[in-house]
Amino acid sequence: MLNPLIAKAKKGKVQLFFVDASHFVQGGFIGQLWCRFRIFVKAPSGRRRYNVLGALNFASKKMTTITNDAYITSRQVIMLIDKLIAEYPGQTIKLIMDNASYQRCKLVTSYAEKAGVELIFLPSYSPNLNLIERVWKFVKAEVLNAAYISTFDEFKAVIDDCISKLETVHLDRMQTLLTGKFQMFDMPTWEIKQEPKPTPRGRQKASNLVA
């Protein structure tokens, strides 16, 4: 399903996006450092959450986002669809997304159909097929791990700055990370071996009887 779409996106025939939301919580992000002595890294207090609903353009690696510090709902998904239509006027837009209820609800699917945007839902339990998941891990590793960010505004700013540079400063990393090569598995073929039924005690086959 994905490979033909990716091939069309590479040729510019469609605008293909991988869509997902990430919920960045301001707190301590663990990093790794080898040293002889224990080091305590300062971390901010509080657990404020910065929600980023993103649509990653597979071809250009540009990320279009809708953000807030409350919740991601169907309303934000519709806002994202409108934003993509405005950014790519007159072009064929296809969105790859998971089965989150706020994305697959009737309100969103009906709106997308009327707007001429195709929604393609991935199989359940297959995050490996959504390339934007790799971007969220990259952002955390790039600007959040082992970093002390004192204010929530600064926390949001460093995330937004990293995302805004995916298609420029981080383009080489994105080209390597987002190759469109997926780990696929063949459906298993199970063979159920029938065990021979035991012969009841004392019963012998007629062929074994001696006259």
N, C-alpha and C positions, 0 to 999 in steps of 0.2 A: 504493500500500500504506500509506504513512504518513499521508496526509491524512485518510482516514476514521478512523483511530485517534486522531489529534490532535483531530478534531472531537468524538469521544466523550469524550476526556479533558477537553476544555473544558466539557462538559456534566456532568462528574462521573460518567459511566457506567462508566468504567474508570480505574484508576490506571496511567498510562503512564510508564515509566522508560526513560531512555537510559543505557546501562551501558558503562563503559570503565575501564581502569586507566591511571593516570599515574605515572611514575617520576621523582620530583623528586630530582635529584642536588645535594648541597650543594657549591657551587663558585661561580665567578664568573658572574653573570648580567649580560650586557652591556646598558647603557642608552645613551641619546644625549643629548649636551649640547654646545651651541655655545659655544665660548670661544676666546680668542686664544692660550691657553697649554695645553700638554699637561698633563692631570691623570691621576694614577694612583689608581685606586680599590682599596682594600684588599679582598682576597678571602680566604676561609677556606682552610686547607689540608685535604687529604683529599678523598675522593670518596664519602662515605657516601650511600646512596640511601634515600629515603623513598617507599614504594609506597602509593598510594591507589587502591583499587578503589571506584568510586563509582556510585551509581544516582541519576540526576537526575530528580526528579518534574517532568514537563513543566508541569503545571497550577500547582503551588505554588512551584516552583523550589527546593524543599528537596532537599538532597543527603544520602543515606544512604551511609555509608562503612564499609569494612573496611580497616585499615591495618597495615603492618608494615615492617620494614627488612631483610627477607630476599627472599622471592619471592612472586609472585602465582600461585597454582595453583588447580586445581579445588576444593580444600578451601575456599579463601577465597570462591569463587563460591557454594558451597553455604551458607557462613556468611552471605553477603549475602542470599541468598534467604530464609533463616530470619529474618533481621533485618527484612526487608520484610514478611513475613507477620505478625510480631509487631507492627509499627508500623501495619499496615493490616489488622486482623482482619476476616475475612468479606467482603473486597472483591476485585474482579477485578483481578488484577495481570498486567501484560504488560511484558516486558523487551525493549527494542531493543538489540541488541549486534552486534559484528563477529564474524568467524570465527576468533578466536584459539583455538588448540587446547585450552586449559584451560577454555574456555567451551562449545565445541561437542562435547566428549568425551561418551561414552556415560554416564559417571558423573553428569555434570551434567544432561544432557537427561532421563535417567530419573528423577533426583531431582525435577526441576522438574515433570515430568508427574505424578508421584505426589502432589506438594504442590499441584497445581492452578494452577501458575504457567506462563504461556505464554511461551516464548522465541521471539523473532522475529529471525532473522539477516539482516543487511544483505547486499547483493551485495558481492562482493570488490572491493577497491580503490575504496571509496566513503566515505571518512572525512567527506566533506561532508554526508552524511546523518545522522551521529551528532552530535546537538547538544551532547553533553557535551564534545566536543573544543573547542568554543568556550569552555567554562568553564575548562578547563585553561589555555588561553592567557590568559584574563582573570586567573586567580590569579597566574600568573607575572608578568604586567605590573603587577598591583596591589601585590604585596608582595615580589617577589624581584628584579626588574630594578634593577640599579645599587644594590643594597642589600648592606651588609656584615652578615652574621649569624654571630657568632663560634662558637656552640655548636650541636651537632646537635639538642639538646632545644629550643632557641629556634627553630631552623629548622623543626622539626615543628610547633611551637606557632603560628607565624605563618601557616603553611599551613592548619592546622586552624581557626584563628580566622577566616580569610577565607572558607573553605568554609561554616562555621557561620552566616555572616551573609548568605548568598546570598538567602535569602527575606525578609530584614529590611532591613539597612543597604544592601545592594546590589540590592534588588528592582527599582528603576527601571532599573538597568543591565541586569539579567537580562531584563526585559520587552522591552527594545529589542534585546538580543543574541539571545535565543532566541525568535524569532517563529514558527518552524515553516515559514518560506518557504524552499524549497530551489531551487537552480539545477538545472534539469532539461534534458536534451538529448534531442532526437528521434533515433531510430535512423537512421543515414545510409542513403541509397539510392544504391547504386553502379551506374553504368551503364558497362558494358564495350562499347566500340565496336569492332565487327569491321572491321578494315582490309581493303580488297579485295585479293585475292590478285594479285600481279603477273603480268602476262602474259609468258611466256618469250620471250626474244629470237628473232626470226625467225618467230614464230608470229602469224598474223593471223586475225582473225575472218573467217568465210566471207562475211559481209555487206560486208566492206571490199574484197573481191577484185573486180577489174575483168575482165570476160570479154574 
